[in-house]
Amino acid sequence: MVTLQGVSFGLSTQAVGAEGLSDLALYEELLSDVAFGRSLGYRDVWLIEHHFSDYYPTPDPLLLLSHIAARYPDLSLGTMVLVTPWYNPLRMAEQIAMLSNLTHGHLHLGLGRGTAKLEYDAFDIDMSEARERFKENYEIVSHALAGEVVDYHGQHYRVRRAVPVRPTAVRERVTLYGAVASTESGGVMGALGVAPISVAQFPLHIHRKNLDEWRQQMRLLGKSVEGPKVLMAHVYVADTDEEADVCAREHFSRYFRSQVKHYETEMNYWKDIKGYESHSRFFSNMQKLTEPQNMGPWLDLQLVGSPATVIKRLQAYIELGYNHFIVHISTPGVPRAVRHEVHRKFATRVAPEFAPSLPAVAAGAS
């Protein structure tokens, strides 16, 4: 029995399902995952933000989370991530403050700058301004949620008349996270004093470098580095490694096909956009991952395998410093029965090896 204190698990719940479903049906799938995950003992659910395509059509996570909060006020709620350059920061702060008053759970709000040229173009925002816009938005939102009167004059956002945000946020219910996908972004988030949220798409040594840079910047601010560090990882738990590998290749190849289409990877926009140059290499390899036979190295980074294999991979990430894991199989085209079976196996055969993990598994869930 592995007993690692402070490790916890959250559930990725997205508008996905078998191919050909309507948007209405996709939202019913999402809510079924919330209910099923709650029955397994998960106590936080996480949403993704995307716009204008079939790739996770959830353009307003805070609105959707308010609906979930009304159904299940005991659940904590998360985003991975809100793309802050697309928001008016005062309106974002108001929405977060409202939601903190409407739920009994905690808000784990991942913030990021987004990577889809399609979405930036549609919102008529220069993608090269993303990092500066993220910083300014975060500064306004964090001050507003702290109950301060906001008076801000930045390059991209200005609050011309000093105002407080109402309702007042229940601040102890809100934790903000910043997306870390490189050593540079680790430093940016550390310098802002915000907790990291990452995706399991890089080798362990890259995660280590990213987190080390984040810690260094946090310490320069005199802030603790002992708080939450979130990692989202794709999961496929089966009775054997061989079964998990075959099924994961089938289901996640569709995920990469949807990414290739949404991000228009063949265009390689990122090589010429300030602040996004490092994304060019990652997206240039994505087309290869649409073919199941090419997915091996990527699958080795995910929580894919028998329960024993998944536990070992979790331990490796925990040793790096991650302590909250978002379990993610809600990808385009994966049917409900498959999602629920994988979540059941993770909840009953992986999570119990960690303490504390899921608070309680409902009777009959095994």
C-alpha positions in Angstrom: 0.0 0.0 0.0 1.5 3.3 -1.1 0.7 6.0 1.5 1.6 9.4 0.1 -0.1 12.2 2.1 -1.6 15.1 0.2 -2.3 13.3 -3.1 -5.7 13.8 -4.6 -7.6 13.2 -7.8 -10.1 15.2 -9.9 -12.2 14.2 -12.8 -12.1 15.7 -16.3 -15.7 16.0 -17.5 -16.2 17.3 -21.1 -18.8 17.5 -23.8 -17.7 14.4 -25.6 -19.3 11.1 -26.6 -19.8 8.6 -29.4 -19.3 10.1 -32.9 -22.3 11.8 -34.4 -24.0 13.0 -31.3 -25.7 16.5 -31.3 -24.4 19.2 -29.0 -27.4 18.7 -26.8 -26.5 15.0 -26.4 -22.9 15.9 -25.8 -23.9 18.1 -22.8 -26.0 15.2 -21.5 -22.9 13.0 -21.7 -20.9 15.6 -19.7 -23.5 15.7 -17.0 -23.7 11.9 -16.9 -19.9 11.9 -16.2 -20.3 14.4 -13.4 -22.9 12.3 -11.7 -21.0 9.0 -12.2 -17.7 10.5 -11.0 -19.5 11.8 -7.9 -20.9 8.4 -7.2 -17.3 7.0 -7.4 -16.1 9.5 -4.8 -14.6 12.2 -6.9 -15.1 15.6 -5.3 -13.9 17.9 -8.0 -14.7 18.2 -11.7 -12.8 20.1 -14.3 -13.8 21.7 -17.6 -11.9 22.8 -20.7 -12.5 26.0 -22.7 -12.7 26.0 -26.5 -14.6 27.8 -29.2 -15.9 27.5 -32.7 -15.2 23.8 -33.5 -16.0 20.2 -32.5 -13.0 20.2 -30.2 -14.5 20.5 -26.7 -17.4 22.8 -27.5 -17.6 24.4 -24.0 -17.0 28.1 -24.6 -18.1 29.3 -21.2 -16.8 27.0 -18.4 -17.9 29.4 -15.6 -21.5 29.3 -16.8 -21.4 25.5 -17.1 -19.8 25.2 -13.6 -22.6 27.3 -12.1 -25.1 24.8 -13.5 -23.1 21.9 -12.0 -22.9 23.8 -8.7 -26.6 24.1 -8.6 -27.0 20.3 -9.1 -24.2 19.3 -6.8 -23.2 22.1 -4.4 -20.8 19.7 -2.6 -18.5 19.4 -5.6 -15.4 21.5 -6.1 -15.1 22.9 -9.6 -12.1 23.4 -11.9 -11.0 24.9 -15.2 -8.1 23.7 -17.4 -8.0 26.5 -18.5 -9.8 29.8 -18.8 -8.0 31.6 -21.6 -7.7 35.0 -20.0 -6.7 37.1 -23.1 -10.2 36.6 -24.4 -11.9 38.0 -21.4 -12.6 41.5 -19.9 -10.8 41.0 -16.6 -13.4 42.8 -14.5 -16.2 40.7 -16.0 -14.1 37.6 -15.3 -13.6 38.6 -11.7 -17.3 39.3 -11.3 -18.2 35.9 -12.6 -15.7 34.1 -10.4 -16.9 36.1 -7.4 -20.5 35.1 -8.1 -19.6 31.5 -8.5 -17.7 31.4 -5.3 -20.9 32.6 -3.6 -23.1 30.0 -5.4 -21.2 26.8 -4.5 -20.2 25.1 -1.2 -17.1 23.6 -2.9 -13.7 25.0 -3.9 -12.9 26.7 -7.2 -9.7 25.5 -8.8 -9.4 27.9 -11.6 -6.6 27.2 -14.1 -5.7 30.2 -16.2 -3.8 30.2 -19.5 -3.2 32.1 -22.7 -4.4 29.6 -25.3 -2.8 28.2 -28.4 -5.4 28.1 -31.2 -5.0 30.8 -33.9 -8.6 30.1 -35.0 -9.9 31.3 -31.7 -7.6 34.4 -31.5 -8.5 35.4 -35.0 -12.3 35.1 -34.4 -12.0 37.2 -31.2 -9.9 39.7 -33.2 -7.0 39.6 -30.7 -3.3 39.7 -31.7 -1.9 36.3 -30.5 1.6 37.9 -30.1 0.1 39.9 -27.2 -1.1 36.9 -25.3 1.6 36.7 -22.6 1.3 40.4 -21.8 -2.5 40.2 -21.8 -2.4 37.2 -19.5 -0.2 39.0 -17.0 -2.4 42.1 -17.0 -5.6 40.1 -16.7 -4.2 38.1 -13.8 -3.2 41.2 -11.9 -6.6 42.7 -12.2 -8.5 39.5 -11.4 -6.3 38.7 -8.4 -6.7 42.2 -6.9 -10.4 42.2 -7.5 -10.9 38.7 -5.9 -8.9 39.9 -2.9 -11.6 42.6 -2.3 -9.4 45.5 -3.4 -10.7 48.5 -5.2 -9.4 48.1 -8.8 -7.6 51.0 -10.5 -5.5 49.7 -13.3 -3.7 51.2 -16.3 -1.9 48.6 -18.4 -1.0 48.4 -22.0 -4.0 46.2 -23.0 -6.5 46.6 -20.1 -7.5 49.8 -18.3 -9.9 50.3 -15.5 -10.6 54.0 -16.0 -12.7 54.4 -12.8 -11.7 52.8 -9.6 -14.3 50.2 -8.6 -14.7 47.2 -6.3 -16.1 43.9 -7.6 -19.5 42.8 -6.2 -20.4 40.4 -5.0 -17.4 40.1 -2.8 -15.6 36.8 -3.6 -15.5 34.1 -0.9 -11.7 34.2 -1.3 -11.0 31.1 0.8 -13.0 29.1 -1.8 -10.8 30.2 -4.8 -7.4 29.0 -5.9 -5.9 30.3 -9.1 -3.4 28.3 -11.2 -1.3 29.3 -14.2 -0.7 27.0 -17.1 3.0 25.8 -17.3 4.1 24.2 -20.5 7.8 25.3 -20.6 10.6 26.5 -18.4 9.7 30.0 -19.5 6.1 29.8 -18.5 7.1 28.1 -15.2 9.1 31.2 -14.5 6.3 33.5 -15.5 3.8 31.8 -13.2 6.3 31.6 -10.3 7.0 35.4 -10.7 3.3 36.0 -10.5 3.0 33.8 -7.4 0.4 31.5 -8.9 0.2 27.7 -8.5 1.1 25.6 -11.6 -1.2 23.5 -13.7 0.4 21.3 -16.4 -0.4 18.6 -18.9 1.4 15.2 -19.1 2.8 15.8 -22.6 6.5 16.2 -21.9 9.2 13.8 -20.5 9.8 13.8 -16.8 13.0 15.8 -17.0 11.2 18.7 -18.8 8.5 18.7 -16.0 11.3 18.8 -13.5 12.9 21.8 -15.1 9.6 23.6 -15.4 8.8 23.1 -11.7 12.3 24.0 -10.6 12.0 27.3 -12.4 8.6 27.9 -10.9 9.9 27.1 -7.4 12.9 29.4 -7.8 10.7 32.4 -8.8 8.2 31.6 -6.0 11.1 31.6 -3.4 12.3 35.0 -4.7 8.8 36.3 -3.8 9.1 34.7 -0.4 6.2 32.4 -1.1 5.7 28.8 -0.1 6.2 26.1 -2.8 4.3 23.5 -0.8 0.9 24.2 -2.1 -1.1 22.4 -4.9 0.6 21.5 -8.2 -1.9 20.1 -10.7 -1.2 17.7 -13.6 -3.8 16.6 -16.2 -3.0 13.1 -17.6 -4.9 10.9 -20.0 -5.9 7.7 -18.4 -6.8 4.2 -19.6 -6.8 1.5 -17.0 -7.4 -2.1 -18.0 -6.7 -5.5 -16.6 -3.4 -5.8 -18.5 -0.9 -3.4 -20.0 -1.5 -5.0 -23.4 -5.3 -4.4 -23.3 -4.8 -0.8 -22.1 -2.3 -0.1 -24.8 -4.5 -1.4 -27.7 -7.6 0.5 -26.4 -5.8 3.7 -25.7 -4.3 3.8 -29.2 -7.7 3.4 -30.7 -9.5 6.1 -28.6 -6.7 8.7 -28.3 -5.9 8.6 -32.0 -9.3 10.3 -32.5 -8.3 12.9 -29.9 -5.2 13.8 -31.9 -7.2 14.0 -35.2 -9.6 16.5 -33.5 -6.6 18.5 -32.3 -5.0 18.6 -35.7 -8.2 20.0 -37.1 -8.9 22.5 -34.4 -5.3 23.9 -34.2 -4.7 23.7 -38.0 -1.4 22.2 -37.3 -0.4 22.0 -41.0 -0.2 25.8 -41.0 2.5 25.9 -38.2 1.4 29.4 -37.2 3.5 29.3 -34.0 6.9 29.6 -35.5 6.3 33.3 -36.4 4.2 34.3 -33.3 6.1 36.0 -30.5 6.0 33.9 -27.3 4.8 30.8 -29.1 7.9 29.7 -30.9 8.3 26.6 -28.6 4.9 25.3 -29.6 5.9 24.9 -33.2 7.9 21.7 -32.6 5.1 20.1 -30.5 2.4 20.8 -33.0 4.5 19.8 -35.9 4.6 16.3 -34.5 0.9 16.1 -33.8 -0.1 14.7 -37.2 2.1 11.6 -36.5 0.1 11.0 -33.3 -3.1 10.5 -35.3 -1.7 7.1 -36.3 -2.0 4.6 -33.5 1.3 3.0 -34.3 3.1 6.2 -33.6 1.7 6.9 -30.1 4.0 4.7 -28.0 6.3 7.5 -26.6 3.3 9.7 -25.8 1.4 6.9 -24.1 4.4 6.2 -21.9 3.8 9.7 -20.4 0.1 9.0 -19.6 -1.7 6.9 -16.9 -2.2 4.0 -19.3 -1.8 0.4 -18.4 -2.7 -2.1 -15.7 -3.4 -0.7 -12.2 0.2 -1.6 -11.2 1.7 0.3 -14.1 -0.5 3.3 -13.6 0.4 3.4 -9.9 4.1 3.4 -10.8 3.6 6.3 -13.3 1.7 8.3 -10.7 4.6 7.7 -8.2 7.0 9.2 -10.8 5.0 12.3 -11.2 4.5 12.6 -7.4 8.2 12.5 -6.9 8.5 15.5 -9.2 6.2 17.4 -6.9 2.7 17.0 -8.5 0.1 16.3 -5.9 -3.3 16.8 -7.6 -4.1 14.8 -10.7 -6.9 15.4 -13.2 -8.0 12.0 -14.7 -8.8 12.5 -18.3 -10.4 10.1 -20.7 -13.1 12.5 -21.9 -11.8 12.9 -25.4 -13.8 13.2 -28.7 -15.4 9.9 -29.8 -15.0 7.9 -26.6 -18.4 6.4 -25.7 -20.0 6.8 -22.3 -19.6 3.1 -21.4 -15.9 3.2 -22.0 -15.4 6.4 -20.1 -17.3 5.1 -17.1 -15.5 1.7 -17.0 -12.1 3.4 -17.1 -13.1 5.8 -14.3 -14.5 2.9 -12.3 -11.2 1.0 -12.6 -9.2 4.0 -11.7 -11.3 4.8 -8.6 -11.4 1.3 -7.3 -8.0 -0.2 -8.3 -5.6 2.8 -8.5 -6.8 5.6 -6.2 -7.2 3.4 -3.1 -3.4 2.9 -3.2 -3.0 6.5 -2.2 -4.0 8.2 1.0 -5.9 10.4 1.0 -7.4 9.7 -2.4 -11.1 9.5 -3.2 -13.0 10.3 0.0 -15.5 7.5 -0.5 -16.4 5.0 -3.2 -20.1 4.5 -3.4 -21.4 1.0 -2.5 -21.7 -1.1 -5.6 -19.2 0.9 -7.6 -16.7 -1.9 -7.7 
